[in-house]
C-alpha cells in the first residue's frame, strides 16, 4: 500500500460522517461511495480497511465511528476481535456503532 493509497483512505473517511445508525439506505449509499472510489483504484478497499483498523485506537470517538463505518463495508472476520474490543468503549455511540459494524460484517459474510 502506497502513501497515496493511505492518503486517499484518510480523505475519504474525513469527508464521510458516520451513518451506521442511519438505516439500510444510508449504508447502501456509503457502500456505493466505496465502490465508486474503487472503480479507478482497485486497491482502495484494502487501503481503507487498513487505515480504518489503525484509526480504531484513536482517542476521538467521532473518528473511531467513521472507522467502524468503513469496516462495516470493507472489514472482514479477521477484524472482529479489534472491533469487539470497542464494545467496552467509554462513549456509548462508539459501543453501539461497534455492535452495528459487527452485525454488518457477519451479515455480509453469510
For each residue, the residues with C-beta under 8 A, 3 or more apart:
1: 5 6 43 46 47 50
2: 5 6
3: 6 7
4: 7 8
5: 1 2 8 9 41 43 44 46 47
6: 1 2 3 9 10 47 50 51
7: 3 4 10 11
8: 4 5 11 12 37 41 44 47
9: 5 6 12 13 44 47 48 50 51 52 70
10: 6 7 13 14 51
11: 7 8 14 15
12: 8 9 15 16 33 34 37 44 48 70
13: 9 10 16 48 51 52 55 63 66 67 70
14: 10 11 66
15: 11 12
16: 12 13 19 30 33 66 69 70
17: 66
18: 21 62 65 66 68 69 93 97
19: 16 22 26 27 29 30 69
20: 26 27 65 68 69 72 97 100 101 104
21: 18 96 97 100
22: 19 25 26 27
23: 26 27
24: 27 28
25: 22 28 29
26: 19 20 22 23 29 30
27: 19 20 22 23 24 30 31 72 73 104
28: 24 25 31 32
29: 19 25 26 32 33
30: 16 19 26 27 33 34 69 72 73
31: 27 28 34 35 73
32: 28 29 35 36
33: 12 16 29 30 36 37
34: 12 30 31 37 38 44 45 48 70 73 74
35: 31 32 38 39
36: 32 33 39
37: 8 12 33 34 40 41 44 48
38: 34 35 41 42 44 45
39: 35 36
40: 37
41: 5 8 37 38 44
42: 38 45
43: 1 5 46 47
44: 5 8 9 12 34 37 38 41 47 48
45: 34 38 42 48 49 74
46: 1 5 43 49 50 74
47: 1 5 6 8 9 43 44 50 51
48: 9 12 13 34 37 44 45 51 52 70 74
49: 45 46 52 53 70 71 74 75 76 79
50: 1 6 9 46 47 53 54
51: 6 9 10 13 47 48 54 55 67 70
52: 9 13 48 49 55 56 66 67 68 70 71 74 75
53: 49 50 56 67 71 75 79 82
54: 50 51 57
55: 13 51 52 58 63 64 66 67
56: 52 53 64 67 68 82 83 86
57: 54
58: 55 63 64 67
59:
60: 63 64
61: 64 65 89 91 93 94
62: 18 65 66
63: 13 55 58 60 66 67
64: 55 56 58 60 61 67 68 86 89 94 97
65: 18 20 61 62 68 69 93 94 97
66: 13 14 16 17 18 52 55 62 63 69 70
67: 13 51 52 53 55 56 58 63 64 70 71
68: 18 20 52 56 64 65 71 72 83 86 94 97 98 100 101
69: 16 18 19 20 30 65 66 72 73 97 101
70: 9 12 13 16 34 48 49 51 52 66 67 73 74 75
71: 49 52 53 67 68 74 75 79 83 101 105
72: 20 27 30 68 69 75 100 101 104 105
73: 27 30 31 34 69 70 104
74: 34 45 46 48 49 52 70 71
75: 49 52 53 70 71 72 79 83 101 105
76: 49 79 105 109
77: 80 105 109
78:
79: 49 53 71 75 76 82 83 105
80: 77 83 84 102 105
81: 84 85
82: 53 56 79 85 86
83: 56 68 71 75 79 80 86 98 101 102 105
84: 80 81 87 98 102
85: 81 82 88
86: 56 64 68 82 83 89 94 95 97 98
87: 84 95 98 99
88: 85 95
89: 61 64 86 94 95 98
90: 94
91: 61 94 95
92: 95 96
93: 18 61 65 96 97
94: 61 64 65 68 86 89 90 91 97 98
95: 86 87 88 89 91 92 98 99
96: 21 92 93 99 100
97: 18 20 21 64 65 68 69 86 93 94 100 101
98: 68 83 84 86 87 89 94 95 101 102
99: 87 95 96 102 103
100: 20 21 68 72 96 97 103 104
101: 20 68 69 71 72 75 83 97 98 104 105
102: 80 83 84 98 99 105 106
103: 99 100 106 107
104: 20 27 72 73 100 101 107 108
105: 71 72 75 76 77 79 80 83 101 102 108 109
106: 102 103 109 110
107: 103 104 110
108: 104 105
109: 76 77 105 106
110: 106 107
